[in-house]
């Protein structure tokens, strides 16, 4: 049974940084394209970044481009977030881009002064 566990969220002030991590159980993140998604209450979950399977190409939504960096190492997928703004406040999730696993609980990121 595939499972995902996100960690590393927290509360930061605008302009701050956070690094969040995704750990997979039941499959290897190296064998799938993996994405980071985020969701705020009342809105659909949106994908903010992903990393391809074969050559680890990275993709970013315009709203996070230049501020977020996705990477994959040691069986985990990371999202480095810099220059955070209140608009980045959300629960962040990771998942496979196709053949999605059950969603994990996510990790809360709160950006507030």
C-alpha positions as CSV (number, residue, x, y, z in Angstrom):
1,X,0.0,0.0,0.0
2,X,1.5,3.3,-1.1
3,X,1.6,6.1,1.4
4,X,3.0,9.6,1.6
5,X,4.1,11.6,4.6
6,X,4.9,15.3,4.4
7,X,6.8,17.2,7.1
8,X,8.7,20.3,7.8
9,X,6.0,22.9,7.7
10,X,5.6,25.7,10.2
11,X,5.0,29.4,10.7
12,X,7.3,32.0,9.3
13,X,7.1,35.8,8.7
14,X,6.8,37.2,5.2
15,X,10.2,36.9,3.4
16,X,11.1,33.8,5.4
17,X,12.1,30.4,4.2
18,X,11.0,26.8,4.9
19,X,12.1,23.4,3.6
20,X,9.5,20.7,3.5
21,X,10.0,17.0,2.9
22,X,8.1,14.2,1.4
23,X,8.7,10.5,2.3
24,X,7.1,7.7,0.4
25,X,6.2,4.2,1.6
26,X,5.4,1.3,-0.6
27,X,7.1,2.8,-3.6
28,X,10.2,4.6,-4.6
29,X,10.0,8.3,-5.5
30,X,12.8,7.8,-8.0
31,X,10.4,5.7,-10.2
32,X,7.7,8.4,-10.5
33,X,7.2,12.0,-11.4
34,X,6.4,13.6,-8.1
35,X,4.6,16.9,-7.5
36,X,4.1,19.3,-4.6
37,X,0.5,20.5,-4.2
38,X,-1.1,23.0,-1.9
39,X,-4.6,23.7,-0.7
40,X,-6.3,26.4,1.2
41,X,-9.8,25.9,2.8
42,X,-12.5,26.4,0.2
43,X,-10.3,26.1,-2.8
44,X,-9.2,23.2,-4.9
45,X,-5.8,21.6,-4.5
46,X,-3.3,23.2,-6.9
47,X,0.0,21.8,-8.1
48,X,2.9,24.2,-7.5
49,X,5.9,22.2,-8.7
50,X,6.9,18.8,-10.0
51,X,10.0,16.8,-10.8
52,X,10.1,14.3,-13.7
53,X,11.0,10.7,-13.4
54,X,13.6,10.1,-16.0
55,X,15.8,13.2,-16.0
56,X,14.6,15.1,-12.9
57,X,13.4,18.1,-14.9
58,X,11.6,20.5,-12.7
59,X,8.5,22.6,-13.3
60,X,7.0,25.4,-11.4
61,X,3.8,27.4,-11.4
62,X,4.3,31.0,-12.2
63,X,3.3,32.1,-8.6
64,X,6.3,30.2,-7.1
65,X,8.8,30.4,-9.9
66,X,12.1,31.7,-8.7
67,X,11.2,31.2,-5.1
68,X,10.6,27.5,-4.7
69,X,13.0,24.7,-5.6
70,X,12.0,21.0,-5.8
71,X,14.6,18.3,-5.5
72,X,14.8,14.6,-5.0
73,X,17.4,12.8,-2.9
74,X,17.8,9.8,-0.6
75,X,14.4,8.6,-1.3
76,X,12.7,11.8,-0.5
77,X,11.4,14.8,-2.4
78,X,12.0,18.2,-1.0
79,X,10.6,21.7,-1.6
80,X,12.8,24.6,-0.6
81,X,10.7,27.7,-0.3
82,X,12.2,31.2,-0.1
83,X,10.8,34.7,0.1
84,X,7.5,33.4,1.4
85,X,4.4,35.5,1.3
86,X,1.0,35.2,3.0
87,X,-0.4,33.9,-0.2
88,X,1.8,30.8,0.2
89,X,-0.1,29.9,3.3
90,X,-1.6,26.5,2.7
91,X,-1.4,22.8,3.5
92,X,1.3,21.3,1.3
93,X,1.0,17.8,-0.1
94,X,3.2,15.6,-2.3
95,X,2.0,12.9,-4.6
96,X,2.7,11.0,-7.8
97,X,1.7,13.0,-10.9
98,X,0.0,9.9,-12.4
99,X,-1.3,6.8,-10.6
100,X,-1.7,9.0,-7.5
101,X,-1.4,7.4,-4.1
102,X,-3.8,8.2,-1.3
103,X,-3.2,11.7,-0.1
104,X,-1.2,12.2,3.0
105,X,-2.1,14.5,5.8
106,X,0.1,17.3,4.4
107,X,2.2,19.8,6.2
108,X,0.9,23.2,7.2
109,X,2.8,26.3,6.0
110,X,1.7,29.6,7.5
111,X,3.2,32.9,6.5
112,X,2.1,35.8,8.7
113,X,3.5,38.8,10.4
